[in-house]
Structures are given as structure tokens and as C-alpha cells.
Amino acid sequence: RSFLEETIRRLDLDMTPKDLAKVIKVENPMDAELLTITAKDSDPWLSAAIANTLGMLLVEEGQKIYSGPGKSAQEILQGQLAQVERDLREERAHLQPLLDNKEDAGDLGRLEDLSTRIEVLEKTYTMLLDEYDNARIREAMLANSITVVEWALLPDDPSDPRMTLNLALGVLVGLVGGTGLGFLIEHLDRRTYSAESLEASVSVPVLGSVPIFAARERPQGEAILLSSDAPSPAG
């Protein structure tokens, strides 16, 4: 949720973390140390921006986890190096007057002590510098343990709706559905339309049938079967 809230804040989105979670999909491919972040939005720029922002947040969070809440080893060693540098400058500044006045027997002892201290400080500085370089390399490796392999780009085509696929599926479903509906209607229709189907359904022969014919209009009240004009099936 904190990642979602920070993404909303950075991109100034007008949505809640719950709404943002619905348009995000995170996958971990099998046998791979990768996370695939997919974001879907009607605005192609915003979909890429959401995925990239979440990736950057993962990198930043990884750096915080490995560095810890306190000072890092690199920062501590850097402070120690600065202190040793200050001590060296001070001791060397004290050493110069003694080198200029070597005739004084009392200064010879101090000169020897200062030379020894400077030598120790120089060795300490060299050791701390090596440790600082090693710490810097270690922390750089840890900081880069989470990185973005491939940034999300603006999509060229929308992922939805897929017009070609939808049209093909519509035609297929229409054909299958229409054919199936025709068979269903024919199966549910129990009427008989031919002598052959009647014989097949009752298993007895048909003795006769009433033909279907077209008759001319008759005056109201006149019985069509008793008409004597013009020979016809109804005459």
C-alpha cells in the first residue's frame, strides 16, 4: 500500500490505492530473479509511467534496506579518514619548525616522537583508505542488487479492445450459435410436415391426404365447397 500511495503522490493521480491496485499486475517468471510489472490505463503515457515509478520505488526501497537506518560503513570510514587527515596536517605543521632547528638537543627528542606519530598516522590513513574503497564497492554492489532491467515504453497499439480477435470470435460464435439454435428449434418442433415423416412416426401407411390449394375469393356467406363455377379442386 505504501508503494501505491507513493506512486499516486509522485504522478498526482486522482485515484485511491485500491483503484490503482486493480490496474497493476506483478508477475514472477518461474526460475528467474525477475519481476514483471504491468500497468493498464486508457492513457498510454500514464500506463508506462505507473510501471516505471513502481520499478524505481523498488530500487529505492532496496537501497534503504541494505544501507540500514544508521550510518553506513562508507560514511563511518569517511569520517575517520577526515579525522586522520586533520591530525596529519597538525603534526606536520609541528614538525616543520623542529626540522628547521635541529641544533637544539631538546628538540631532537620531540622531532623523533613527531616523526613516529606521523608515520603511524600515515599507515593508519592508508589502511582506512583501503577499507573505505572496499566498503564503497560492497555498498555499490548491494545498492544495485535491485535494478530495472527494461523500462516500460509507450505502447504503439492498445491492448484492449482487440478488434480483429473480437470480430473473429464474434463471427465464430454467431455461426456456432445460429447452427445450434436451428437444430434446437427443429428438435423441439413436434409438428409433421410430410406423409413420409408421418409414416415414420406412427409406423402405419398413409391412406390419403387433403391437398393444399389456393382458392379465389367468394362472396360472403357462400360455401366454397359447393361452388359449381370453374373446375377446381374445391368444385
N, C-alpha and C positions, 0 to 999 in steps of 0.2 A: 504493500500500500504506500509506503514511503517513496518508493521509486515512481509510482503512478502520480502521486501528489507533486513530486519534484518535476516530472515531465509536464504536467499541467501548468505549473508555475513558469517554467522556462519558455514554453511555447505559447503561454497565455491562452489556454484552451477554455472554451465555455462548456465544460462537462465535468462530471464527478469522476472520482477514481473507479467507481463501479461501471460507469459508461465506457471509460477508457479501456477497462479490462476486457470488455466484450469485443473490441476491435483488434485485440492483440492476441497473437498465437506464438508460443515459445516451444520449440522442439529441440530435443537432444538426439541426434542421429546415433544409432547403435554403433558401438565400438569406435567412437570418435569423441575427442575432447572439444566439441564444438556446441554452441548454442545458436539456433537459427531463430531470429526474431522477425515475425511478420506482422505488419500493421495494415489495416484496411480502412480506407476512407474515400469519400466521394471526391476529395481534393487530392490529386496525385502528389503534390508537393508536401502536403501535411502527412500523408501516409509514410513517405520516406523520412520526413523529419522526426516522426514519432519513433520509428525503428532506430534511427541513428542516435537520438537522445537517450533512449534506453541503453544502447550499447555503451555510450560514453559514461553513463551513470554506473554501469557495471565496472568499467575500468577504474573510475574514481573510487568506488567503494573498495575494490581490491587493493588499491594503494593505501587506503586508510587502515584496512585490516592488517596488512603486513608491516606498516610503519608503527602501529600502536598509538595509544593516546599520548604517551610521553615523548621525550626527545629520542631521536633515532641515534644509532651508534655513530653515524656520519656527523651528526650535529655535535655530539659529545666530543669526538676526536677533533673536530674543527675548533672547538673552544679550547681544548688542551694545547693544540698547535699554536693558537694565538697567544696563550699564556707563555709558552716556552719561547716564542719569538720575542716577546717583551722582555723576558728575563735575559735572553741573549744580548739584546740591544743594551740593556743596563750594564751587564757585566763587561761587555766590550768597551762601553764608554768609560768604565772604571779602570780598565786595563790600559788604555792608551796613555794616560799620564804616568803610569808606572813604567811603561816602556821608554818613555822619554827621560826618565830619571833612574837609570839602572845603577848609578854610582852609590845611591843610598842603600846601605846594607839592610836597613829596616824594611825597605820596600821590596827587597828581593823575596822575602817570605810571602808577602801579600801577592806579589806577582806570580809566584808558583801556585798559590791557592786559587787565584783567579783563573789561571790557565787550566788548572784541573777542573774547576767548576764549568768553565766554558766548554771544555772537551766533553764532559758528561752531558751538558745541555745539548750539544750538537748531536751526540749519539742518541739522546732521547728524542730529539726532533726528527732524526732520520727514522727511528723506529715508529714514532707516531705517524709520520708521513706514509710509511708503508701500510700501517694499519688503516689509515684513512682511505688510501686507494683501494684496499681490499674491501672495506666496508661500503665504499661508493659503488663498486662493482656488484657486490652482493645485493644491495638495496635496489640497484637498477634492474637486476635480474628478477627480483621479487616484484618490483613495481610493474614489470612488463609481463608478469605471469598471466594476466588477463589483458587481452588486446583485441581490437576489432580487425578481423581478417579481411572482410569485404564490406564496404559501406553500402547502404541502401541507395539506389539510384531512382530517379524519376521514371515510373513505368511508361512505356510507349503506348500500351493499349490497356483498357480497363479489364480487370479480372472478372467483373460481373456488370451487366449480363453478357453471356457468351452467345451472341446471336446465331451464329452458324450451328452450334451444338443444339441450342434450344429449338431452332427451326427443324433440324433433322429429327430430333426426338419428338417434336410435335407431329410431324408427318407420320413417323413410325407408329406413335401411339394412336393417331387418328385411324390409320389403316387397320391396325390390330383391333382397336376398339370397335370400329364400324363393322368389321367382319364378325367379330364375336357377338355384337348386338344383333346382327342379321340372323345368325344361327340361333340365338336365344329366342328371338321373336318367332322364327319358324318352328322351333321346338314347342313353344307354348301355345301356338295356334292349333286347336283341335278340330277345325273345320275341314270338310272334304271337298276337293275341287275337281275331281275327275272320277270316272267309273272305275278306272284301274285302282286308284287308291282306296275306293270304297270296297272293292272286291278283296283287296289285300287286308283291309282292316276287319272285315266281318267273315272272311273265308267262305262266302257263298257267291254264286254267279249273279250278275245283274240281269234282270229280265227286260227292263225297259227304262226309258228316261224321258223326261219332259224337255223338249228343246228350248233354247233361249233364242228369241226372235224380237225384232223391232216392229211395232205396230203404229199405224198412223193415228193421229188424234181423232177421237169420236165425240159426237155431240153428248152433252151432259145427260146422263141417265140411260144411254143406250148400252146394252150389254155387248161387249166386244166379241164374245164367243158366238153370238147368234147373228152376227152381221153376215149378209149374203152378197155384198158387193165385192167384186175383185177377188179372185182366188188368192188365198194366203194361208199360212199355217194356222191362222186363227179363224178362217172362214167356216 
